[in-house]
Amino acid sequence: MDIKAIKDKFNALFGKELRVYTSPGRVNLIGEHTDYNGGFVFPGAIDKGIYAAINPNGTDKIRAYSIDYQAMSEFGMREEDAPKEPWARYIFGVVREIQKRGFQPKGFDTVFAGDVPLGAGMSSSAALESTFAFALNDIYNLGIDKFELARIGQSTEHNYCGVKCGIMDQFASIFGKKGHLMRLNCATMEFEYFPFDPKGYKVVLLDTVVKHELASSAYNKRRESCESACAHIAAKHPEVKYLSDATMQMLDEVKNEISNEDYMRAKYVIGEKQRVLDVCDALEKGDYATVGDRMYGTHYGMSKEYEVSCDELDFLNDIAKECGVTGSRVMGGGFGGCTINLVKENLYDKFIATAKEKFNKKFGHEPKVYDVVISDGARRLND
């Protein structure tokens, strides 16, 4: 990312005083659609993110310029001041959520840009929320802890952007640590870092460059399915607070009380919880064959049980199998975006070439390729 371009634009619009903050996008090795079900996720921050130059302006207004959209938005800090531009609503939502927690940040000027590919399942929106939550906490010495910063981003999605997301994306963006993945228990918020440096392997994302519409409405519908299945199970097993607390035996007990669709959604979530735990055990032993097997299992579940894959993603997953890739699966919410692939280095070049050629032949364009570097979370950059 060209930080100088961001600073230069800020200077041209607002003057010279500024501070620069960044927060990354994320990948998730395994554990998809489990965060809002109280399960485990296993994300890592990446070396692509949102970068923002910010400075207080002494008013009660926010002036924000997006380099990516080449657009300015100016808005106040009260509920009725919500901006029309979708990208500006993320910034507005973060400010409002900070205010709801009893803090009073003042107006500021900002210029921001990002190099997280949009629509690729790397959580550019969480990176944007985390950048501004972290920056405002730092600038105004608010003393908000990191978990609450992540919740501020999550609440922004819920209340200002219409997506009932879990906590994983914002958590990974705030807590990221170079060379480490994080296993987060989304029910208790307990987490631990796992060193991740798979010798002899590469992690690469293949971006379908498609985003099928209905993603947010379908996402919310699946969440409702999970909540319905969980409620039926909890009626018989009061100790079950989240769907991830349930077992397949418990789910089978209520199979005739819920729709087949709700059953399949719940079956995926319960299976995914175990797959995450299996991957954690396998990583500690350096057993990448098991890691890869569970990744393929997740893809099958997301495609056939949770039904959030699409033809393009399934096609890339099939190519990965054909090329002997150790593990591959759809990453993120689904309906487009990326597959994440764990590839032996000696197979990498052939896999990428084959995927590009065959995908282009079938869909009329090549997938984009992003090598993954696991990096640090939200921070202020040195001036």
PyMOL commands that set and color helices and strands:
alter all, ss='L'
color gray80, all
select helices_A, chain A and resi 3-14+35-37+79-81+86-100+124-139+146-160+168-175+215-236+243-245+248-253+255-257+260-285+288-305+311-322+345-363
alter helices_A, ss='H'
color red, helices_A
select strands_A, chain A and resi 19-28+40-41+43-56+62-66+71-75+108-114+180-185+191-195+201-211+327-331+336-344+368-371+379-380
alter strands_A, ss='S'
color yellow, strands_A
deselect
rebuild
show_as cartoon
